[in-house]
Amino acid sequence: MDDLSKSPDAQALANCPVSRTLEVVGTRSTLLLMREAFFGTRRFQDFTRRVGIGEAATAARLKEMTAYGLLEKIPYQEPGQRKRYEYRLTAKGQDLFAAITSLRDWGETWTPDDGHGPTPWRFTHQDCGAEVHTVTRCSAGHDVHAGDCTAVREPERALGGRVS
């Protein structure tokens, strides 16, 4: 395995999962819509109002998020009304929970509040009520921090499964 900090080769980062993920969720509005989906927001008008973006932008983002499989579109109809749709998290969308929680934790620590006091929301564990935070662990179960890690390239992955 190669230490990526010593690699001058941009090819070493080809097929980077961070880059691929940002292609899917890399806009502010997409991340805020994901936040809302984790809050339980499901209806178009509620997403629009709570995120504070226009209807056209909300529609475009929800369409993209549905196409990527982060949300599923479920029809509903209230009596006397036309058919509408709710948006619910898929398993793929739910897998972004740690990312949203990490962004919240980072923002709480490193971005100044706007003078309105503590952040008005948090995630809590339904079973015990404790606040939820993201923890990074190695596959052996040890908690790790950025300074404890080295980014390495595995040649067989970098070459699409081929080792030359």
C-alpha positions, 0 to 999 in steps of 0.5 A, spaced: 500 500 500 502 506 498 502 512 502 498 518 499 501 523 502 507 522 498 504 521 491 505 526 486 500 522 482 493 525 481 491 518 478 492 515 485 485 519 487 482 517 481 475 514 482 475 517 489 469 516 493 469 523 496 469 526 490 463 521 487 459 523 494 460 530 492 457 529 485 451 526 489 450 531 495 455 536 494 450 542 494 448 546 500 440 545 498 441 538 497 444 537 504 439 541 507 433 537 504 437 531 507 437 534 514 429 535 513 428 528 511 432 526 517 427 530 521 421 527 518 419 532 513 416 529 507 411 534 503 414 538 498 411 545 501 414 543 508 421 542 504 420 548 501 418 552 507 423 549 512 429 550 507 428 557 505 429 555 497 424 556 491 419 551 489 423 550 482 430 549 486 426 544 491 423 540 485 429 540 482 433 537 488 428 533 490 428 530 483 435 529 483 435 526 490 430 521 488 433 519 481 440 518 486 435 513 490 436 517 496 429 519 497 423 515 494 416 518 492 410 516 495 403 518 492 398 520 497 391 524 496 387 528 501 380 528 500 377 532 495 384 534 493 389 532 487 394 526 488 401 529 491 407 526 493 411 525 499 418 524 499 421 518 504 428 516 506 431 510 502 436 505 505 441 509 501 439 516 504 439 513 511 446 511 510 448 519 510 445 519 517 453 519 520 455 525 515 449 529 517 450 528 524 458 529 523 456 536 519 452 538 525 457 536 530 462 540 526 458 546 525 456 546 533 464 546 534 467 551 529 462 555 526 459 561 530 452 562 532 448 567 529 447 571 536 440 566 537 444 562 542 445 554 542 443 550 536 435 549 536 436 542 534 439 535 535 438 528 534 437 524 540 437 516 541 430 514 542 431 508 547 435 513 552 434 520 550 442 521 550 444 526 544 447 523 538 454 524 536 458 521 530 464 517 532 470 514 527 472 507 529 477 502 525 475 495 523 478 493 530 473 497 534 478 503 536 476 510 536 480 514 531 482 521 530 484 524 523 492 524 526 491 517 528 490 515 520 494 515 514 491 515 507 493 509 503 492 507 496 491 499 495 494 498 488 489 492 486 483 497 487 487 503 484 488 499 478 480 496 478 482 489 481 489 488 477 496 488 479 501 490 474 
